[in-house]
Amino acid sequence: MKTHLLVIGLVSLCLHSGAYALSPNQFTSLEYHVNTGVASTLPYAADQLTPDFTNTFSFITLEEELSIKLVTFIDTPNRDFNAKHINIRVRENVTTPRKSKITIKLRADNPQAFGELSGYKKAEVDYTEGNAAYSVSYDLPYSPNDIDIQHVNIATVFDIIKRNQAMWDIVSDIYNQHKQDLIQTVVMRTHGWDGFVKDKRFNDIEMEFQIWTPYYRKPRITFAEFSFKGSDGDKARLDEAYQYINQQVKSVGFDSSHQGSKTNSTFTITEAFNQ
């Protein structure tokens, strides 16, 4: 917790006078994640769903339309940004390139630990394995013509970040101290399908199934999950839906190749970072 307070103090000093301290009621976005394995129901890096998969996970109906994104994260080998609870993500939307964006995400154990922040895109609570994680995120669009996600020009990323003063204030000190050390993680290819659960209690909640695999297939690993979003005003029903979906996935019995954050798992499989 001391680390949180020191870091947030730094961020608070940097941000402009319009900033304000966050309270629990600012975290209006909720996102739920259920990790799963797929065993042999899908081929590696599948770009379409199979009858075996849909029969196995029969509690949900997923659309055939595929969404493709490429994702990488930036930090130093010692993860100096992560030490300050800051994640920097570059995500190319292959399906809809104009939706490509750079995201800075701050994480904390509770809303009060963020101190004073302003101009953020979203204040969110993520639930994975029943645990809540608080985050505040800032987004900036970019053109895939300007950034080759497979060989990211770090300076270009931070030049874009400088366009948003609040984002730049968060990362500038660490960037200026360690810019020569910054590297990217492996690029992860994400394939996603939208759909709805069949249970009538929850069939108005839009679901997503995602698989993440390294773009160059090394290491040969898959992160898979079901997820859905909602607002805090509907939390009781969302919690009930989460328990139902978690139970359905667990009843399938496939071991997941990762637990918790896909971000942390991506850093773990990238050899250049000290774990």
N, C-alpha and C positions, 0 to 999 in steps of 0.2 A: 504493500500500500504506500510506503514511503516513496517508492519509485514513481508510482502514479502521481503523487502530489508534486514531486519535483518536476516531472515532465509537464504536467498540466499547468504548473506555475509558469514554466517557460513559455508555453503556448499562450497563456493568458496575457502575459506581458507583451507579447508580440502583436496580438490582435488589436484591431482598431477600437475606438471608443464605443462603437455600437454593439459591442459584445455583451452577453449576459450569461449569468450562471444557469446551467441546465437543471431542471427538476424532473422527477419521474414522469410527469404528465407531458413532457416534451417528446417522449419516446413513443410516438403514436404508431409506428410501423413495427409489425411483428413478422418474423419469418421462422418457419419450422423446418427442420431437416431430419430425415431418417436415413441413415447410412445402410447400404445393403451390398451384397455381392450379387453376381449374375450367373456364376458357375458356367455351365456350358449352354445356357439358354440364348446367349448372344455371342457372335464371333468377336474377336478382339477389335476394338475401335469401330464397332458396328455403326453403319449409317442408315440402317432400317431395322425395325423391330421384327422379331420372328414369331411364328405361331407358338413355339415352345415358350418364349418369354411371356407372351400375352396370356397363355394358359396358366403359367406358373403364378404370375401376378394378376390373378383374375379379378381382384377387387377394384381395379382401375381400368378405365378406357382411355387410351392415348391416341391422339391424332397421328396420321402418317407423316405430316409435314415436319421436316427436320430443320432445326436451328443450329448453325455452326458458328462457334467463336474460337478465337485463339487467345490464350491468356499467358502473361508472364509477369513476374514481380521483380522489383528492384530493391537491392540493399547492399551493404558491404558484406564481405565474407564473415565478419564477426557479428553481423546483423545489428548494426548500431541504430537503425531506425526501429527495428523490432524492440530493442531495449527500451525505447521511449514509447512503446505501444503504438507505433505508426506503421502502417502498411501502404506501399505504393504499388498499384496495379496498372498495367497497360493491357487493355482488352480490345482486340480487333473483332468487330462483328462481320464475319465473312458473309453471312446471309444478307445483312443490311448494313453496308459499310458506313453510312452516315451516322449510325448509332455507335460507332467506335468511340471509346473514351478512356481517359486517364482518371484514375480514382485514388484519392488519399483517404484512408480510413483510420480513425483513432479508436482505440479500444480501452475499456476500463471495466472494473468490477461492479461499479454502480454509477448512477447518473451524476451524483455530486462530484465524483472524482474528475470529471472533465473540466471543472472550473468554468471560465467564461469563453464562450465560442459564439461566432456569428457567421452568417452567410453560408451555412452548410446546406447540403442537398437533402440529407435524410438523417434522422436520429432513430435508431432501430434496436430492437432486442431480438437476438437470434437464439433459438432453442434447439439444442442438439443433445441427444441422450438425456433429456430432461434438465439440462443445465442452461442457464440464461447467460448470454454474453451481450454487453452493451457496446454499441458502436455509433460513431458519428462520421458521416462520409461527405466528401466534396468531389464533384465530377467536373471534368472539362472535356468537350468533344475534340477529336483530332481526326485528321485525314490519314488513312492507310498509305496514301501517297507520300506522306511526310515521315512516317516511321515504319521501318521494316521490322516487324515484330520478331522475326527470327534472328535478327542481328541489330538489336536496339541501339541507337545512338543516344546514350544517356544524356548528353548535353542538350539534345533536341527536346527530350522529354521535359527537362527542367526549364528550358526556355518557354515551353508551352505553359508549364505550371506558373511561371512568373506573371502570366496574364491575369491570374486571379490572386489578389493580394492576400486574402485569408489563407489560401493554400500555400503560397510562397512563405508566409510568416511561419507556418507550421514546420516546414522542411528546410528553410534556408540555412540555419545554423549548422545542422548536421551535414547538409550538402556542401557547404563551403569548407568544412573541416575534412570531409572524407570523399570529395567528388572524384579523386583519382582512384579510389578503391571500389567504387560502385560497379556492380555487375548485375546481370539478370539471371533469373532461374531458368530451368528448362521451360520450353514453351509447351503448354498443355492445350490439346485440342478438346473442345467441349462439344458434345452432341446432345441436344435437348429436344424433348417432345412434350407438348402440353396435353392436358386431358382433365378428366374428372373422375372421382371415385363413384362407384355405382350405388353405394348406400345412400338412400334418399335423405338421410339426416344431413349429409354433407355434400350433396351432388351439385351445389352451387359454388363450391370453393374450387377455384382453378388450381390444378396441380401441375408440377413439372417433374419429369424424370430426366436426369442428366448422367452422362458418363464422361469422365475426364481421363484422357490417356496422353502420355508424352508424344509430342508431334513426331519425333524421330523414333518412337517406339523403344526407347532405351531410357530407363529400365522398362521392361514389359510389365506394366502394372495398370490397373484400372481403379479409379475412384467412382463409385456409383451412389446415387442418392435420389430419394423422392423429397420434394420440398413444396411448400405453399406459403402464401403471404396473406396478411389481413391487417386490420386495424385494431387498436387496443379496445375500442368500443365493443368488439365482438370476441373478446379474449376467452370468455368461458366456453363458447362453442368451438373456437379454434383449438383450445386445449383438449376438448373432447375429441375433435377430429384427429389431433396429433396422437392421442392415446390409441384410437382405433387403427390408424395407419401404421403406427409403430407395431401394434399387435399383429396386424396382417403380415407385415414384412418379416417380423421375427418368426412367425409361424412357418414361413417358407424355409428358414433355417440355413440360408447361405451366409458364409462368413464374409464380412466386409474387409477389404484390403486396407482400409483406413478408418480411423475414429476421429470424430470432431471436425476440425477446420481443414478444408481443402487447401487453404493457403499454407498452413503449417506443413501439411503433407507434401506439398509441392517443394517447399524448401528442404524438407527431409530427404527427398530423392535426388536433389541437386548436389552433386559431390563438391562443388566449389565452395559451399557454405559450411562453416564450422558448426556442428550440431551440439 
